[in-house]
Amino acid sequence: MFDIQNYYSFLLAILVFQLIPGPGTIAILNATARNGVAAGMGAVLGTLLGDLAFMVAAVAGLAAVMQANPLLFQGLQWFGAAYLCWMGIQLLRARLSDAPATPEPHKTARVYFRQGFAVSLTNPKVILFFVAFFPLFLRPDSPPLTLAAMMAHVTLISLLYQAGLVLVGNAVARKLQALPFARKLATRLAGVALVGFGLKLAASNR
């Protein structure tokens, strides 16, 4: 279908990739917990735009350029690690009282859109994933439209999954508002997760 080889395996592989928690997932859940569905969807759109940029770059051959210039690739890795650690530290340092939760300072969806976009772009290994992933489902004589169809599939499935994540995350966040300890624990865990992702990226860059 759509000239994609092993079409249903292709769909399953995308779903499995989405189910693996990553920095984008943390950014989306954090935005949703802080400012609701609109903020979460802003983060979703930012993450999707970053992934789309990497897919287009992969198709255009940017991956080959990055592999030929290891210092550029290494620089992006270190920047990504530092940014994720910074976001995590901000969550770990945030002052949270045991009093019932008060409304978070309002931030527009645009703010979380920028954060989601930045988180996505600071994970340069995504481009290598797409470079390795797409050829598995292509034939040597596949037309250019096949690659476009594959990118559209990844984007649509990602949108549906992440939008569902926002709705579920918002429902959970509302319940946590009445449980200050659980809210504090969730914030700290999100901070630890972001720092962990940053350190993991930094370790792989050594």
GROMACS elastic network, one bead per residue, 0.5 to 0.9 nm:
[ bonds ]
;  ai    aj funct       b0    kb
    1     4     6  0.56678   500
    1     5     6  0.75642   500
    1     6     6  0.85302   500
    1     7     6  0.62378   500
    2     5     6  0.86357   500
    2     7     6  0.82847   500
    2   145     6  0.84357   500
    2   146     6  0.62832   500
    2   149     6  0.67657   500
    2   150     6  0.84213   500
    3     7     6  0.84298   500
    3   137     6  0.89012   500
    3   138     6  0.77169   500
    3   139     6  0.81881   500
    3   142     6  0.67649   500
    3   143     6  0.81471   500
    3   145     6  0.87689   500
    3   146     6  0.59803   500
    3   149     6  0.88242   500
    4     7     6  0.55271   500
    4    10     6  0.80034   500
    4   137     6  0.56401   500
    4   138     6  0.59239   500
    4   139     6  0.78719   500
    4   142     6  0.81883   500
    4   146     6  0.65705   500
    4   147     6  0.85946   500
    4   149     6  0.83819   500
    4   150     6  0.75995   500
    5     8     6  0.87097   500
    5     9     6  0.85746   500
    5    10     6  0.78427   500
    5   136     6  0.79351   500
    5   138     6  0.58202   500
    5   139     6  0.70821   500
    6     9     6  0.53574   500
    6    10     6  0.61854   500
    6    11     6  0.89210   500
    6   136     6  0.89192   500
    6   137     6  0.64073   500
    7    11     6  0.64390   500
    7    12     6  0.87771   500
    7   137     6  0.75754   500
    8    11     6  0.50305   500
    8    12     6  0.61900   500
    8    13     6  0.85172   500
    9    12     6  0.50098   500
    9    13     6  0.60220   500
    9    14     6  0.86412   500
    9   137     6  0.88067   500
   10    13     6  0.51512   500
   10    14     6  0.64088   500
   10    15     6  0.88450   500
   10   136     6  0.86931   500
   10   137     6  0.68992   500
   10   150     6  0.88405   500
   11    14     6  0.52276   500
   11    15     6  0.64157   500
   11    16     6  0.88060   500
   11   153     6  0.79157   500
   11   154     6  0.83546   500
   11   157     6  0.84756   500
   12    15     6  0.50851   500
   12    16     6  0.62095   500
   12    17     6  0.85853   500
   13    16     6  0.51217   500
   13    17     6  0.61604   500
   13    18     6  0.86659   500
   14    17     6  0.50644   500
   14    18     6  0.62615   500
   14    19     6  0.87688   500
   14   153     6  0.85226   500
   14   154     6  0.64934   500
   14   157     6  0.74952   500
   14   158     6  0.81186   500
   15    18     6  0.50693   500
   15    19     6  0.62807   500
   15    20     6  0.89657   500
   15   154     6  0.89751   500
   15   157     6  0.74461   500
   15   158     6  0.81365   500
   15   161     6  0.83757   500
   16    19     6  0.51126   500
   16    20     6  0.66369   500
   17    20     6  0.55417   500
   17    21     6  0.86599   500
   18    21     6  0.73914   500
   18    22     6  0.87789   500
   18    25     6  0.89500   500
   18   157     6  0.85257   500
   18   158     6  0.67492   500
   18   161     6  0.73872   500
   18   162     6  0.83929   500
   19    22     6  0.89451   500
   19   161     6  0.87077   500
   20    25     6  0.88556   500
   21    24     6  0.79120   500
   21    25     6  0.59013   500
   21    26     6  0.76154   500
   22    25     6  0.53564   500
   22    26     6  0.66106   500
   22    27     6  0.88690   500
   22   193     6  0.89451   500
   22   194     6  0.87681   500
   22   197     6  0.75562   500
   23    26     6  0.51507   500
   23    27     6  0.62028   500
   23    28     6  0.86885   500
   23    84     6  0.76540   500
   23   119     6  0.66934   500
   23   120     6  0.76868   500
   23   123     6  0.84643   500
   23   193     6  0.81483   500
   23   194     6  0.64722   500
   23   197     6  0.67115   500
   23   198     6  0.86801   500
   24    27     6  0.50537   500
   24    28     6  0.61777   500
   24    29     6  0.86689   500
   24    43     6  0.82428   500
   24    44     6  0.81582   500
   24    47     6  0.62945   500
   24   116     6  0.65235   500
   24   117     6  0.88105   500
   24   119     6  0.62886   500
   24   120     6  0.62710   500
   25    28     6  0.51687   500
   25    29     6  0.62191   500
   25    30     6  0.84896   500
   25    44     6  0.87418   500
   25    47     6  0.89296   500
   25   162     6  0.78512   500
   25   165     6  0.83928   500
   26    29     6  0.52299   500
   26    30     6  0.59497   500
   26    31     6  0.85237   500
   26   190     6  0.66291   500
   26   193     6  0.77214   500
   26   194     6  0.72352   500
   27    30     6  0.51458   500
   27    31     6  0.61512   500
   27    32     6  0.86166   500
   27    40     6  0.84278   500
   27    43     6  0.68053   500
   27    44     6  0.86475   500
   27    47     6  0.87573   500
   27   112     6  0.82579   500
   27   115     6  0.74767   500
   27   116     6  0.61832   500
   27   119     6  0.75255   500
   27   190     6  0.88240   500
   27   194     6  0.86699   500
   28    31     6  0.52695   500
   28    32     6  0.62210   500
   28    33     6  0.86680   500
   28    39     6  0.82800   500
   28    40     6  0.53346   500
   28    41     6  0.76485   500
   28    42     6  0.83307   500
   28    43     6  0.52656   500
   28    44     6  0.61351   500
   28    47     6  0.83535   500
   28   112     6  0.82629   500
   28   116     6  0.71214   500
   28   162     6  0.78801   500
   28   165     6  0.80449   500
   28   166     6  0.69852   500
   28   169     6  0.88292   500
   29    32     6  0.50620   500
   29    33     6  0.60468   500
   29    34     6  0.85493   500
   29    40     6  0.67565   500
   29    43     6  0.87390   500
   29   165     6  0.74957   500
   29   166     6  0.66105   500
   29   169     6  0.60635   500
   29   170     6  0.81717   500
   29   190     6  0.87996   500
   30    33     6  0.52062   500
   30    34     6  0.61924   500
   30    35     6  0.86820   500
   30    40     6  0.77904   500
   30   169     6  0.88413   500
   30   187     6  0.80223   500
   30   190     6  0.74134   500
   31    34     6  0.52537   500
   31    35     6  0.60698   500
   31    36     6  0.71040   500
   31    37     6  0.83482   500
   31    38     6  0.88400   500
   31    39     6  0.54743   500
   31    41     6  0.85159   500
   31    42     6  0.82871   500
   31    43     6  0.67205   500
   31   109     6  0.86940   500
   31   112     6  0.63668   500
   31   166     6  0.88821   500
   32    35     6  0.55445   500
   32    37     6  0.55815   500
   32    38     6  0.75995   500
   32    39     6  0.56962   500
   32    41     6  0.78716   500
   32    43     6  0.84409   500
   32   166     6  0.61605   500
   32   167     6  0.84058   500
   32   169     6  0.64522   500
   32   170     6  0.57819   500
   32   173     6  0.77623   500
   33    36     6  0.59590   500
   33    37     6  0.84728   500
   33    39     6  0.87652   500
   33    40     6  0.79721   500
   33   166     6  0.88911   500
   33   169     6  0.67883   500
   33   170     6  0.60883   500
   33   172     6  0.82093   500
   33   173     6  0.51897   500
   33   174     6  0.79915   500
   34    39     6  0.79259   500
   34    40     6  0.87463   500
   34   103     6  0.83327   500
   34   104     6  0.58818   500
   34   105     6  0.82363   500
   34   106     6  0.84347   500
   34   107     6  0.87798   500
   34   173     6  0.82548   500
   35    38     6  0.73280   500
   35    39     6  0.55048   500
   35    40     6  0.75235   500
   35   103     6  0.84385   500
   35   104     6  0.65874   500
   35   105     6  0.79673   500
   35   106     6  0.65086   500
   35   107     6  0.68942   500
   35   108     6  0.82586   500
   35   109     6  0.84914   500
   35   170     6  0.89790   500
   36    39     6  0.55878   500
   36    40     6  0.62769   500
   36    41     6  0.88018   500
   36   166     6  0.83188   500
   36   167     6  0.89356   500
   36   169     6  0.87938   500
   36   170     6  0.59890   500
   36   173     6  0.84002   500
   37    41     6  0.60684   500
   37    42     6  0.85042   500
   37   163     6  0.89985   500
   37   166     6  0.62209   500
   37   167     6  0.66958   500
   37   169     6  0.86323   500
   37   170     6  0.63322   500
   38    41     6  0.51753   500
   38    42     6  0.62005   500
   38    43     6  0.87865   500
   38   108     6  0.80394   500
   38   109     6  0.58173   500
   38   166     6  0.89983   500
   39    42     6  0.50038   500
   39    43     6  0.64198   500
   39    44     6  0.86989   500
   39   107     6  0.76383   500
   39   108     6  0.65656   500
   39   110     6  0.78101   500
   39   111     6  0.80504   500
   39   112     6  0.59431   500
   39   113     6  0.77681   500
   40    43     6  0.51413   500
   40    44     6  0.62415   500
   40    45     6  0.87922   500
   40   109     6  0.74355   500
   40   112     6  0.73044   500
   40   113     6  0.84875   500
   40   163     6  0.81394   500
   40   165     6  0.88438   500
   40   166     6  0.56550   500
   40   167     6  0.85738   500
   40   169     6  0.87697   500
   40   170     6  0.84000   500
   41    45     6  0.61619   500
   41    46     6  0.85088   500
   41   109     6  0.73144   500
   41   112     6  0.84236   500
   41   113     6  0.79113   500
   41   162     6  0.82922   500
   41   163     6  0.67036   500
   41   166     6  0.68674   500
   42    45     6  0.52789   500
   42    46     6  0.62660   500
   42    47     6  0.86727   500
   42   108     6  0.84186   500
   42   110     6  0.61756   500
   42   111     6  0.77591   500
   42   112     6  0.54531   500
   42   114     6  0.81289   500
   42   115     6  0.89285   500
   42   116     6  0.76655   500
   43    46     6  0.50527   500
   43    47     6  0.61023   500
   43    48     6  0.85515   500
   43   109     6  0.73515   500
   43   110     6  0.83018   500
   43   111     6  0.83331   500
   43   114     6  0.73651   500
   43   115     6  0.66884   500
   43   117     6  0.73417   500
   44    47     6  0.51457   500
   44    48     6  0.61096   500
   44    49     6  0.85706   500
   44   112     6  0.85952   500
   44   113     6  0.71601   500
   44   116     6  0.67034   500
   44   117     6  0.86107   500
   44   158     6  0.88878   500
   44   159     6  0.72521   500
   44   162     6  0.63586   500
   44   163     6  0.71075   500
   44   166     6  0.83104   500
   45    48     6  0.50554   500
   45    49     6  0.60747   500
   45    50     6  0.86013   500
   45   113     6  0.62607   500
   45   116     6  0.75045   500
   45   117     6  0.77902   500
   45   159     6  0.79502   500
   46    49     6  0.51619   500
   46    50     6  0.62815   500
   46    51     6  0.87082   500
   46   110     6  0.88800   500
   46   112     6  0.75813   500
   46   114     6  0.60971   500
   46   115     6  0.71614   500
   46   118     6  0.77456   500
   46   119     6  0.86295   500
   46   120     6  0.77326   500
   47    50     6  0.51608   500
   47    51     6  0.62342   500
   47    52     6  0.85771   500
   47   113     6  0.75998   500
   47   114     6  0.88206   500
   47   115     6  0.84018   500
   47   118     6  0.79189   500
   47   119     6  0.72102   500
   47   120     6  0.53403   500
   47   121     6  0.82700   500
   48    51     6  0.50653   500
   48    52     6  0.60118   500
   48    53     6  0.85332   500
   48   116     6  0.83259   500
   48   117     6  0.76026   500
   48   120     6  0.79693   500
   48   155     6  0.66762   500
   48   158     6  0.73595   500
   48   159     6  0.72423   500
   49    53     6  0.61405   500
   49    54     6  0.87004   500
   49   116     6  0.87928   500
   49   117     6  0.64943   500
   49   120     6  0.82281   500
   49   155     6  0.88820   500
   50    53     6  0.51009   500
   50    54     6  0.64236   500
   50    55     6  0.87556   500
   50   116     6  0.79400   500
   50   117     6  0.51796   500
   50   118     6  0.74936   500
   50   119     6  0.81515   500
   50   120     6  0.50530   500
   50   121     6  0.54109   500
   51    54     6  0.50976   500
   51    55     6  0.62074   500
   51    56     6  0.86870   500
   51   117     6  0.84671   500
   51   120     6  0.63656   500
   51   121     6  0.74992   500
   51   126     6  0.75883   500
   51   127     6  0.82881   500
   51   155     6  0.80868   500
   52    56     6  0.61467   500
   52    57     6  0.84216   500
   52   151     6  0.75038   500
   52   154     6  0.88258   500
   52   155     6  0.71853   500
   53    56     6  0.52345   500
   53    57     6  0.60639   500
   53    58     6  0.85217   500
   53   121     6  0.82555   500
   53   127     6  0.89628   500
   54    58     6  0.59435   500
   54    59     6  0.85558   500
   54    62     6  0.87480   500
   54   120     6  0.89385   500
   54   121     6  0.77960   500
   54   124     6  0.81020   500
   54   126     6  0.69199   500
   54   127     6  0.51661   500
   54   128     6  0.88832   500
   54   130     6  0.78429   500
   55    58     6  0.50102   500
   55    59     6  0.62534   500
   55    60     6  0.85449   500
   55   126     6  0.84943   500
   55   127     6  0.65328   500
   55   130     6  0.63070   500
   55   131     6  0.82057   500
   55   151     6  0.68642   500
   56    59     6  0.51626   500
   56    60     6  0.60891   500
   56    61     6  0.86628   500
   56    62     6  0.87203   500
   56   151     6  0.82399   500
   57    61     6  0.61816   500
   57    62     6  0.51144   500
   57    63     6  0.70812   500
   57   127     6  0.73706   500
   58    61     6  0.52623   500
   58    62     6  0.55984   500
   58    63     6  0.55743   500
   58    64     6  0.83565   500
   58   127     6  0.57745   500
   58   128     6  0.74611   500
   58   130     6  0.64533   500
   58   131     6  0.56707   500
   59    62     6  0.75809   500
   59    63     6  0.84629   500
   59   130     6  0.84715   500
   59   131     6  0.74539   500
   59   147     6  0.78089   500
   60    63     6  0.82139   500
   61    64     6  0.54996   500
   61    65     6  0.68796   500
   61   131     6  0.86979   500
   62    65     6  0.50275   500
   62    66     6  0.62267   500
   62    67     6  0.86228   500
   62   127     6  0.84622   500
   63    66     6  0.50535   500
   63    67     6  0.61277   500
   63    68     6  0.85287   500
   63   127     6  0.65406   500
   63   128     6  0.64890   500
   63   131     6  0.72130   500
   64    67     6  0.51016   500
   64    68     6  0.61546   500
   64    69     6  0.86548   500
   65    68     6  0.50454   500
   65    69     6  0.62462   500
   65    70     6  0.89317   500
   66    70     6  0.62410   500
   66    71     6  0.83906   500
   66    72     6  0.64436   500
   66    73     6  0.56073   500
   67    70     6  0.56201   500
   67    72     6  0.86611   500
   67    73     6  0.71454   500
   69    72     6  0.56159   500
   69    73     6  0.67449   500
   69    74     6  0.88494   500
   70    73     6  0.50424   500
   70    74     6  0.59240   500
   70    75     6  0.84137   500
   71    75     6  0.59649   500
   71    76     6  0.86237   500
   72    75     6  0.50960   500
   72    76     6  0.63728   500
   72    77     6  0.87290   500
   73    76     6  0.52519   500
   73    77     6  0.63432   500
   73    78     6  0.88653   500
   73   124     6  0.73233   500
   73   125     6  0.89537   500
   74    77     6  0.50342   500
   74    78     6  0.62977   500
   74    79     6  0.86261   500
   74   205     6  0.65719   500
   74   206     6  0.89600   500
   75    78     6  0.52432   500
   75    79     6  0.61681   500
   75    80     6  0.85431   500
   76    79     6  0.50699   500
   76    80     6  0.60165   500
   76    81     6  0.85329   500
   76   121     6  0.88657   500
   76   122     6  0.65454   500
   76   123     6  0.77392   500
   76   124     6  0.65320   500
   77    80     6  0.50939   500
   77    81     6  0.61285   500
   77    82     6  0.86109   500
   77   122     6  0.69812   500
   77   123     6  0.68044   500
   77   124     6  0.64535   500
   77   125     6  0.81324   500
   77   201     6  0.67280   500
   77   202     6  0.68765   500
   77   204     6  0.88467   500
   77   205     6  0.66385   500
   78    81     6  0.50623   500
   78    82     6  0.61242   500
   78    83     6  0.85758   500
   78   122     6  0.87907   500
   78   198     6  0.87593   500
   78   201     6  0.77406   500
   78   202     6  0.61072   500
   78   205     6  0.73209   500
   79    82     6  0.51786   500
   79    83     6  0.61282   500
   79    84     6  0.86667   500
   79   122     6  0.67276   500
   80    83     6  0.51677   500
   80    84     6  0.61959   500
   80    85     6  0.85476   500
   80   118     6  0.87325   500
   80   119     6  0.74972   500
   80   121     6  0.78828   500
   80   123     6  0.58592   500
   80   124     6  0.79082   500
   80   198     6  0.70269   500
   80   201     6  0.77103   500
   80   202     6  0.83959   500
   81    84     6  0.53677   500
   81    85     6  0.61590   500
   81    86     6  0.85699   500
   81   122     6  0.76332   500
   81   123     6  0.82043   500
   81   195     6  0.82832   500
   81   197     6  0.74553   500
   81   199     6  0.63196   500
   81   200     6  0.79177   500
   81   201     6  0.56768   500
   81   202     6  0.55275   500
   82    85     6  0.51725   500
   82    86     6  0.60605   500
   82    87     6  0.87207   500
   82   195     6  0.88577   500
   82   198     6  0.64871   500
   82   199     6  0.84108   500
   82   202     6  0.81907   500
   83    86     6  0.50697   500
   83    87     6  0.63216   500
   83    88     6  0.86919   500
   83   118     6  0.86254   500
   83   119     6  0.77737   500
   83   122     6  0.75959   500
   83   198     6  0.75176   500
   84    87     6  0.52044   500
   84    88     6  0.62366   500
   84    89     6  0.86463   500
   84   119     6  0.72260   500
   84   122     6  0.82815   500
   84   194     6  0.55778   500
   84   195     6  0.61293   500
   84   196     6  0.85577   500
   84   197     6  0.69771   500
   84   198     6  0.50366   500
   84   199     6  0.85706   500
   85    88     6  0.50403   500
   85    89     6  0.60486   500
   85    90     6  0.85791   500
   85   191     6  0.83514   500
   85   192     6  0.88216   500
   85   194     6  0.60384   500
   85   196     6  0.75813   500
   85   197     6  0.77220   500
   85   198     6  0.51574   500
   85   199     6  0.72593   500
   86    89     6  0.51470   500
   86    90     6  0.62497   500
   86    91     6  0.88334   500
   86   194     6  0.84497   500
   86   195     6  0.75269   500
   86   198     6  0.87251   500
   87    90     6  0.52001   500
   87    91     6  0.65950   500
   87    92     6  0.88866   500
   87   191     6  0.72220   500
   87   194     6  0.68347   500
   87   195     6  0.76607   500
   88    91     6  0.52017   500
   88    92     6  0.62892   500
   88    93     6  0.86809   500
   88   188     6  0.85084   500
   88   190     6  0.70072   500
   88   192     6  0.61614   500
   88   193     6  0.71838   500
   88   195     6  0.50025   500
   88   196     6  0.84315   500
   88   198     6  0.86625   500
   89    93     6  0.59979   500
   89    94     6  0.84368   500
   89   191     6  0.61439   500
   89   192     6  0.79106   500
   89   194     6  0.82288   500
   89   195     6  0.69343   500
   90    93     6  0.51887   500
   90    94     6  0.60613   500
   90   191     6  0.73581   500
   91    94     6  0.51612   500
   91    95     6  0.87106   500
   91   187     6  0.63098   500
   91   188     6  0.64101   500
   91   189     6  0.88694   500
   91   190     6  0.72680   500
   91   192     6  0.83932   500
   92    95     6  0.83913   500
   92   187     6  0.73506   500
   92   188     6  0.53986   500
   92   189     6  0.83920   500
   92   190     6  0.83693   500
   92   191     6  0.53220   500
   92   192     6  0.73069   500
   93   188     6  0.87285   500
   93   191     6  0.88323   500
   94   187     6  0.85703   500
   94   188     6  0.87805   500
   96    99     6  0.84946   500
   96   101     6  0.87936   500
   96   180     6  0.84396   500
   96   183     6  0.86562   500
   96   184     6  0.63438   500
   96   187     6  0.89592   500
   97   100     6  0.80215   500
   97   101     6  0.81119   500
   97   180     6  0.74993   500
   97   181     6  0.87350   500
   97   184     6  0.80556   500
   98   101     6  0.80163   500
   98   179     6  0.86735   500
   98   180     6  0.52860   500
   98   181     6  0.63988   500
   98   184     6  0.80479   500
   99   102     6  0.83248   500
   99   180     6  0.64102   500
  100   177     6  0.69161   500
  100   178     6  0.62087   500
  100   179     6  0.71873   500
  100   180     6  0.57815   500
  101   104     6  0.84382   500
  101   176     6  0.86432   500
  101   177     6  0.53674   500
  101   178     6  0.68652   500
  101   179     6  0.79757   500
  101   180     6  0.62765   500
  101   183     6  0.82019   500
  102   177     6  0.81560   500
  103   106     6  0.81141   500
  104   107     6  0.85230   500
  107   110     6  0.80541   500
  107   111     6  0.64561   500
  107   112     6  0.78501   500
  108   111     6  0.55348   500
  108   112     6  0.71344   500
  108   113     6  0.88212   500
  109   112     6  0.52463   500
  109   113     6  0.59916   500
  109   114     6  0.86955   500
  110   114     6  0.62693   500
  110   115     6  0.86651   500
  111   114     6  0.53241   500
  111   115     6  0.64237   500
  111   116     6  0.88051   500
  112   116     6  0.59980   500
  112   117     6  0.83697   500
  113   116     6  0.52044   500
  113   117     6  0.60983   500
  113   118     6  0.85654   500
  114   117     6  0.50737   500
  114   118     6  0.60707   500
  114   119     6  0.85898   500
  115   118     6  0.50993   500
  115   119     6  0.61240   500
  115   120     6  0.85875   500
  116   119     6  0.51449   500
  116   120     6  0.61727   500
  116   121     6  0.86241   500
  117   120     6  0.52064   500
  117   121     6  0.61841   500
  117   122     6  0.86352   500
  118   121     6  0.51433   500
  118   122     6  0.60689   500
  118   123     6  0.89323   500
  119   122     6  0.52755   500
  119   123     6  0.68748   500
  120   123     6  0.57502   500
  120   124     6  0.82466   500
  120   126     6  0.84036   500
  121   124     6  0.65409   500
  121   126     6  0.86572   500
  122   125     6  0.88640   500
  123   126     6  0.60757   500
  123   127     6  0.84035   500
  123   201     6  0.82405   500
  124   127     6  0.58506   500
  124   128     6  0.74814   500
  125   128     6  0.51988   500
  125   129     6  0.63992   500
  125   130     6  0.89399   500
  126   130     6  0.64532   500
  126   131     6  0.87293   500
  127   130     6  0.52297   500
  127   131     6  0.62716   500
  127   132     6  0.87292   500
  128   132     6  0.61952   500
  128   133     6  0.83730   500
  129   132     6  0.52146   500
  129   133     6  0.57983   500
  129   134     6  0.85185   500
  130   134     6  0.58245   500
  130   135     6  0.86393   500
  131   134     6  0.60389   500
  131   135     6  0.71534   500
  132   135     6  0.63033   500
  132   136     6  0.73160   500
  133   136     6  0.57363   500
  133   137     6  0.76751   500
  134   137     6  0.58015   500
  134   138     6  0.67118   500
  134   147     6  0.77637   500
  134   150     6  0.76913   500
  135   138     6  0.50705   500
  135   139     6  0.77830   500
  136   139     6  0.84901   500
  137   150     6  0.89927   500
  138   141     6  0.81792   500
  138   142     6  0.62155   500
  138   146     6  0.78570   500
  138   147     6  0.82357   500
  139   142     6  0.51099   500
  139   143     6  0.88979   500
  140   143     6  0.88517   500
  142   145     6  0.80736   500
  142   146     6  0.63420   500
  142   147     6  0.83068   500
  143   146     6  0.56558   500
  143   147     6  0.76851   500
  144   147     6  0.55674   500
  144   148     6  0.67594   500
  144   149     6  0.89446   500
  145   149     6  0.61259   500
  145   150     6  0.86051   500
  146   149     6  0.50068   500
  146   150     6  0.62148   500
  146   151     6  0.86970   500
  147   150     6  0.50046   500
  147   151     6  0.62505   500
  147   152     6  0.85885   500
  148   151     6  0.51845   500
  148   152     6  0.61946   500
  148   153     6  0.86950   500
  149   152     6  0.50136   500
  149   153     6  0.62006   500
  149   154     6  0.87461   500
  150   153     6  0.50980   500
  150   154     6  0.63245   500
  150   155     6  0.86625   500
  151   154     6  0.51801   500
  151   155     6  0.61563   500
  151   156     6  0.85951   500
  152   155     6  0.51517   500
  152   156     6  0.60425   500
  152   157     6  0.85279   500
  153   156     6  0.52525   500
  153   157     6  0.60509   500
  153   158     6  0.83110   500
  154   157     6  0.54340   500
  154   158     6  0.59524   500
  154   159     6  0.85042   500
  155   158     6  0.51285   500
  155   159     6  0.60641   500
  155   160     6  0.87394   500
  156   159     6  0.50530   500
  156   160     6  0.62910   500
  156   161     6  0.86573   500
  157   160     6  0.52026   500
  157   161     6  0.61367   500
  157   162     6  0.84716   500
  158   161     6  0.52263   500
  158   162     6  0.59130   500
  158   163     6  0.82768   500
  159   162     6  0.52986   500
  159   163     6  0.58447   500
  159   164     6  0.84345   500
  160   163     6  0.52397   500
  160   164     6  0.62106   500
  160   165     6  0.86291   500
  161   164     6  0.51815   500
  161   165     6  0.62388   500
  161   166     6  0.88452   500
  162   166     6  0.62804   500
  162   167     6  0.87844   500
  163   166     6  0.50816   500
  163   167     6  0.64776   500
  163   168     6  0.87844   500
  164   167     6  0.51660   500
  164   168     6  0.62071   500
  164   169     6  0.83407   500
  165   168     6  0.52502   500
  165   169     6  0.57966   500
  165   170     6  0.83996   500
  166   170     6  0.59573   500
  166   171     6  0.86162   500
  167   170     6  0.51987   500
  167   171     6  0.64143   500
  167   172     6  0.88075   500
  168   171     6  0.52133   500
  168   172     6  0.63188   500
  168   173     6  0.86242   500
  169   172     6  0.51197   500
  169   173     6  0.60255   500
  169   174     6  0.86460   500
  170   174     6  0.62359   500
  170   175     6  0.88188   500
  171   174     6  0.52937   500
  171   175     6  0.66663   500
  171   176     6  0.89003   500
  172   175     6  0.52471   500
  172   176     6  0.62911   500
  172   177     6  0.88870   500
  173   177     6  0.63542   500
  173   183     6  0.79576   500
  174   177     6  0.53303   500
  174   178     6  0.76409   500
  175   178     6  0.60059   500
  175   179     6  0.72689   500
  176   180     6  0.69151   500
  176   181     6  0.85158   500
  176   182     6  0.61083   500
  176   183     6  0.54693   500
  176   186     6  0.88340   500
  177   180     6  0.64194   500
  177   182     6  0.84410   500
  177   183     6  0.66620   500
  178   182     6  0.87887   500
  178   183     6  0.84953   500
  179   182     6  0.53871   500
  179   183     6  0.62509   500
  179   184     6  0.87620   500
  180   184     6  0.61322   500
  180   185     6  0.85547   500
  181   184     6  0.51055   500
  181   185     6  0.61121   500
  181   186     6  0.85701   500
  182   186     6  0.60381   500
  182   187     6  0.85665   500
  183   186     6  0.51440   500
  183   187     6  0.62309   500
  183   188     6  0.86773   500
  184   187     6  0.51776   500
  184   188     6  0.62176   500
  184   189     6  0.85763   500
  185   188     6  0.51623   500
  185   189     6  0.60446   500
  185   190     6  0.85382   500
  186   189     6  0.51129   500
  186   190     6  0.61304   500
  186   191     6  0.86314   500
  187   190     6  0.51401   500
  187   191     6  0.62851   500
  187   192     6  0.87357   500
  188   192     6  0.61693   500
  188   193     6  0.85305   500
  189   192     6  0.50105   500
  189   193     6  0.60246   500
  189   194     6  0.86034   500
  190   193     6  0.50425   500
  190   194     6  0.62419   500
  190   195     6  0.86722   500
  191   194     6  0.52444   500
  191   195     6  0.62569   500
  191   196     6  0.84506   500
  192   195     6  0.51650   500
  192   196     6  0.59181   500
  192   197     6  0.85930   500
  193   197     6  0.61552   500
  193   198     6  0.85863   500
  194   197     6  0.51277   500
  194   198     6  0.62151   500
  194   199     6  0.86473   500
  195   198     6  0.50067   500
  195   199     6  0.60987   500
  195   200     6  0.84725   500
  196   199     6  0.51444   500
  196   200     6  0.60178   500
  196   201     6  0.85409   500
  197   200     6  0.50978   500
  197   201     6  0.61991   500
  197   202     6  0.85932   500
  198   201     6  0.51956   500
  198   202     6  0.61697   500
  198   203     6  0.86159   500
  199   203     6  0.59525   500
  199   204     6  0.85387   500
  200   203     6  0.50697   500
  200   204     6  0.62702   500
  200   205     6  0.86357   500
  201   204     6  0.52555   500
  201   205     6  0.63431   500
  202   205     6  0.50205   500
  202   206     6  0.67619   500
  203   206     6  0.55133   500
